[in-house]
């Protein structure tokens, strides 16, 4: 189970950029546009299984597995791997005990060669992996994702009724699918 620990402090689309795309020059809809940016970002992140702007996540597992896939790419850092030992005391696994692949998507953690993982306490969420993910700047977000966000914002701005989110134009998912973690 993934849980956000520290949310992103910025959005991949600025209000001025969204207003330019929407051809809105007045400030009366600024709060609405900010909400549309936030909801478009949240929808895209869920659809893509990615983190767009820098945030800290935790992944909870029931055991220390030999290989662990990490979604919410791009992963920029594994902060810690903690586990509840056989006495149910929280311990931190040494970074020397596992290898990381932050290039692949999904990113991966796997047991280092010749290491024997300690036993974990028999409990749910016995392992907590904390990691940082997301693009460091809005400019680093891939252009197709950026374009899809602008299309989502425009669609929701123009369709404020009940059917607003229900069905996005296929162009949006076409742009996002090349970055989606399947």
Residue pairs with C-beta under 8 A, 6 or more apart in sequence:
1 59
1 60
1 125
2 57
2 58
2 59
2 60
2 71
2 72
3 57
3 58
3 59
3 60
4 55
4 56
4 57
4 58
5 55
5 56
5 57
5 58
5 130
6 55
6 56
7 55
8 51
8 52
8 53
8 54
8 55
8 134
9 53
9 54
10 53
10 54
10 138
11 37
11 38
11 41
11 53
11 138
12 41
12 52
12 53
12 135
12 138
12 141
12 145
12 146
12 149
13 37
13 40
13 41
13 138
13 146
13 149
13 150
13 153
14 138
15 30
15 33
15 34
15 37
17 150
18 33
18 36
18 37
18 150
18 153
19 25
19 30
19 33
21 150
21 153
21 154
22 33
22 153
22 154
22 157
24 33
29 157
32 157
33 153
33 157
36 152
36 153
36 156
36 157
37 149
37 153
39 156
39 165
40 149
40 152
40 153
40 156
41 52
41 53
41 149
43 152
43 165
44 50
44 52
44 145
44 148
44 149
44 152
44 176
45 51
45 52
47 173
47 176
47 180
48 145
48 176
48 179
48 180
48 181
49 71
49 72
49 73
49 180
49 181
50 71
50 72
50 73
50 74
50 133
50 179
50 180
50 181
51 57
51 72
51 73
51 74
51 133
51 134
52 134
52 135
52 141
52 145
53 134
53 135
53 138
53 141
54 76
54 132
54 133
54 134
54 135
54 136
55 132
55 133
55 134
56 79
56 130
56 131
56 132
56 133
57 72
57 130
57 131
57 132
57 133
58 128
58 129
58 130
58 131
59 68
59 70
59 128
59 129
59 131
60 124
60 125
60 127
60 128
61 68
61 125
61 126
61 127
61 129
62 120
62 123
62 124
62 125
62 126
62 127
63 120
63 126
63 127
64 81
64 83
64 93
64 111
64 117
64 118
64 120
64 126
64 127
66 110
66 111
66 117
67 108
67 109
67 110
67 111
68 108
68 109
68 110
68 129
69 106
69 107
69 108
70 78
70 106
70 107
70 108
70 109
70 129
70 131
71 106
71 181
72 131
72 133
72 134
73 105
73 106
73 107
73 133
73 181
74 102
74 105
74 107
74 133
74 134
74 135
75 102
75 107
75 131
75 132
75 133
76 102
76 131
76 132
76 133
76 134
76 136
77 102
77 131
77 132
78 95
78 100
78 102
78 109
78 129
78 130
78 131
79 130
79 131
79 132
80 92
80 93
80 128
80 129
80 130
81 92
81 93
81 95
81 98
81 109
81 127
81 128
81 129
81 130
82 90
82 91
82 92
82 93
82 127
82 128
82 129
82 130
83 90
83 91
83 93
83 118
83 120
83 126
83 127
83 128
84 90
84 91
84 120
84 121
84 123
84 126
84 127
85 91
85 118
85 119
85 120
85 121
86 118
86 119
86 120
86 121
87 121
88 121
88 123
91 118
93 117
93 118
96 112
96 115
97 111
97 112
97 115
97 117
98 109
98 110
98 111
98 112
98 115
99 109
99 110
99 111
99 112
100 107
100 108
100 109
101 107
101 108
101 109
101 110
105 181
106 181
107 131
109 129
111 117
120 126
120 127
135 141
138 146
142 179
144 175
144 176
144 178
144 179
145 175
145 176
145 179
147 175
148 171
148 172
148 173
148 175
148 176
151 168
151 169
151 171
151 172
151 175
152 168
152 172
155 164
155 168
155 169
155 172
156 164
156 165
